[in-house]
Amino acid sequence: MSWLDEIRVIVGLDFGTTYSGFSLYHVDGEIGDVKTNSEWPGEMGKLKTNTVLQYKAGFKEVELWGYPALYKKPNKKSKNNETKPVELFKLHLGNCLEKLKPKLPESLTYKQAITDYIGKVGEVNK
């Protein structure tokens, strides 16, 4: 038995700078349709969602992601614990000058932001 026989799902991920989405195909021996996801946290009917994260204080845990992370209303009572949306982190993968790359919170690396975001997309895919 080949490892190819063990593949059950093929996923295509469009990890974009501002919007991301995915499609999947269930491998079951029958010719079927490729399904493109259109259900995201906080919105339905869109093929992509915002490539944005909102972390809890300390930037260790994602609080919101996608559309809800970009449009969260700030809590006026606890301004010190508020974090701003983290976005455009994909630009750190490019070869542009460091000074042109968006600033990230000091305790967050672009690799961690990308890992966190793709992990959240993976949760939708299950």
N, C-alpha and C positions, 0 to 999 in steps of 0.2 A: 504494500500500500504506500503510495506516494503522499508526501505532505500536501500536495495539491488537492488530494481527495478529502482532506480535512477542512478545507476552506468552506465556510458556510455563508459568509457575507463579504461583499466587496464594498468598501466605502470610499467615496471621493470627497475630499475636504477642500473647500475653497477658503483658505485662511487669508483674509484680506486685511489691508491696513485699516479700513474704516468699517467694513461689513464682512461677515463670514457666513458660510452656509455649507450644507453637505447633501449628498445624494447617496443612496445605497441600493444594492442589488442582492437579493437572496439567491444563493446558488443551491438549487435543489434538483438539478437535472432537467427541469422544464425551462423553456424560454419564457421569461417573464418581463415585467416592466422595471425600469429603473425608477425608484421613488425618490423624489426630492422633498426634503423636510420643509414644511410650511407652518410648523407649530413651535413657537419659542416662548420662553417665559415673558409674560406681559404683553404678548401680541400673537395674533394668528393671521394666516393668510399671506404672510411675507416669506419669500424664499431665502432671505438673509436676515441676520440680526446684527446689531452694532458690535464691533470688536472693542468692547469696553469692559473694564472690571471696576467694581467698587469693593474695597477691602474694609474689614473691621479695623479698629485702631491697632497699630503695630504692623499692619500689612502681612500678617501670617495666615489669615483666613478670609476667603472671598465671601462677602456679604451678598452682593448682587452682581449680575453680569448681563451683558447684552443691553437691550432697550431699557430695562428698569434701572440699570447702573448709571445710565446717562441722564435719566430724568428723575432721579430721586430728589425729593425736596429736602433741603438742609434742616436739621433740627436746631431751632433757635435757642433752645435751653442748654445745649451742650456743645457749643462751638469748638471747644478744645479737643473733643474726641472725634470730630467730623473728619472724614477723609474725602478728597476730591476724586472724581473718576480718573482712572488710569487708562490712557488710550494712546494710540499711535505707537505702541511698543514694538510692533513689527518692523518699524523703520530701523531699529537697532541691528537687524539682520543684514542690512544693506552696506554698501561700501562708501557711504557719504561721510563727510567730516564729522567728528564727534560734536563739534559746536552746533551742527545742524540737526542732530538727533534730539528728539524731545526729552526733556528732563523727567526722570522717574524719581519717586520718593527714595530717600537715601537708603532705606532698609530693604528695598525691592530691586532685584535684578531683572533685566528684560527676559532672561531665560526662565525665571520663576513665573513672571507674568504670562508668558507664552504657555508654559506648562499648565498653569492654573486655568487659563482660558480654554485650551484644547481639552482639558479634563472636564470642564463644565459642558462643552459641546458633546463630549462622549457620554455624559449622563443623559442627554436628550436622545441620543442614538440608541440607548438600551431598550 
